[in-house]
Amino acid sequence: MRKSVSAMLLVAAMLLMAALTGCGEDKKPAEAPKAEQKPAAAPAPAAPAKEMQVGFVYVSPVGDVGWSWAHDQARKAVEDMDGVTTSFVESVPEGADAERVIQNMARKGFDIIFTTSFGYMDPTLKVAEQFPNITFMHCSGYKTAPNMSNYFGRMYQARYLTGMVAGAMTKSNVLGYVAAFPIPEVIRGINAYTLGVRAVNPKAEVRVVWTKTWYDPATEKEAAKSLLDVGADVIAQHQDSPGPQEAAQERGVYSVGYNSDMSHFAPKSLLTSAVWNWTPFYKDVVEKVRKGEWKSGAFWPGMETGIVGIAPYGDMVPQDVRSKVDARKAEVVAGTYKVFSGPVKDQNGAVRVPEGQVLSDQDMLGMTWFVEGVVGSTQ
């Protein structure tokens, strides 16, 4: 009996061992439960652009494709920027009226105010001193303050190129120039134009008539006619209206526009125009002010920035003239050609810029004399 019990116990132990062994071969150890996976957090939305209110003050109407029109095209581009609203006042006389308009914008809390005429300089400075937290940008002047910059473009570069076109196209060697006010900005443009004319036609002369207006279509057209009456067969201008262009087309002679492509007003007359594109500059200023990166200064960008340039040539301009002007334009853009490179003489024959030298920016910005080839007074 004891043997039987022992045998039974031995058999049971062997069966249990076999069962355990079999289970160990077929089953893997249980894995620990995985931690619950949470979805990745969505990126935080970008902070909305700071709201900006930008004002513009114009000396003439925006409708005649002139100086104020060119500024207003850039204003429209600024208006399209995210978070930016703009406002403008046109036909604001220089002086007390300008100060009132600028101050009104400042009181309304504008972030930036662009004042776009030379005669707005002192009114802009006065208001800037009263509103130190607003950024003021004055076009074509020379004064600055901690919250006020001045700016312009090297339009004399484009003037030189349009002068090359005009000098190549004149038959009488007399070219007329209808000019606004005898300030360095205008005198510099006349000189650059004349240097371009005489670079291709040393016998040509540029006759100047002053209107003492920025925008007066009737007066500017009559001034052009007076130049046509003394034999000018190309009319250029530093005016806001297309009046001089219209006078040229009516007489069947050529013209060179300013501010924008004025071919719409004189399609049979216009050779080309010296044009403005303020958009890249204005958008850059707005972004810098918005980011707190703006600093006061004096800005004078050139053709390489696209802010100044020339309009497409009229159909009457021959290919050889286009090629010559385009080649010089490439040199200006590359910085390998400087418009006021010596030797440069004044209209009395005195050397103002010696051979091998270039007129400094300071001297260009303060220019009060005419180059050789200009007929007229700087008064």
C-alpha positions, 0 to 999 in steps of 0.5 A: 500500500505504501508502495502504491501511494508512493508510485501514485505520488511520483506519477502526479509529480511527473505529470505536473512537471510536464505540464509546467514545461509545456506551458513554458515553451508555448507562452511568452511573458506578458508585456507591461501595458503601454502608456496611453499615447496623447496626440501631439499639441498643435503649434501655437497660432502666430501672433496677429500683426500689430495694427498700424495706422499710416497717414500721407500728406500730398501737395497735389491731386493724385489723379494726374499721374504726377508726383502725388500719384506715384506716392499714392500707388505706394500707399495702396500697396501699404494698405494691402499689408496685413493689419495696416490701414492708411489715409491721405489728404491731397492738394495740401499747400505748403506752410500753415495748412500743412502743419494743421493737416499733419497735426490733425493726423498726429492727434488721431494717433497715426503710427507713421505720417509720410509728408511728401513735399519739400515745403512740408519740412519745417511743419513736419519737424514742429509736429514731430517735436510735439508727438515723440511717439509717432514716426514722421517721414519727410520726403526731399528735405534735409532735417531730422529728429529722433522720431523724424527721418528725411528721404528721397531717391537718386532720381538724378540717375534716371534723369541722366538716362532720359537726357541721353535719350533726348540728346540722341533724338533732338534735331535742333540741339535745343531742349526745353526744361519746365522747372518748378522751384530753384531748389537743389533737388530740381537743379540737381535733376536739370544738371543730371539731365543735361550731362546725359544730353551732352554725353551723346550730343555735346553741341546740345543745350538745355533751356530752363524756364521756372514756373514757381509751381508744383502743380498748375497745369495751365501755367506749366503748359504755357511755360512749355510753349514758350520753350517751343517758341525758341526752337526746343524740339524736346520738352522735359519737366520737373512738374506734377502735371502732364501739361508740358507733355501735352504742349509738346505733342500738340506741336509735334515734337518729343517730350520726356515725362516725370514721376510716372509713365506719361505716355497716356497723355502724349503717346506720339510725343513721349520718348520715356519718363523718369519714374518713381516706385515708392512701394518697396521703401514704404513697405520696409518703413512700415515693417521696421516701425511695427517691429520696433527696428526703425531708426531715424536717419537720412535715406537716399536709395538709388536705381539698384533698389528699384525706387527710381527708374525709367519708363519703357521707350516710345516706339520712335526711339531707335534700337541703337539709342535704347542699347546705348542707354541700357548699357549705361543704366546697367553701369549705374545700377552696378555702381561702376558709373557715377553721374557727377564724375569729373571733369564737370564744369559749370555754365561759366566754364569753371571746373566744379568736379576735377578729372578723376573725382566724384561729386559728394552726396553733400555737394549734390544735396546742396547744389545751387549751380548749373552745369555747362550746357544749361541756359538759364538762371538758378534764381 
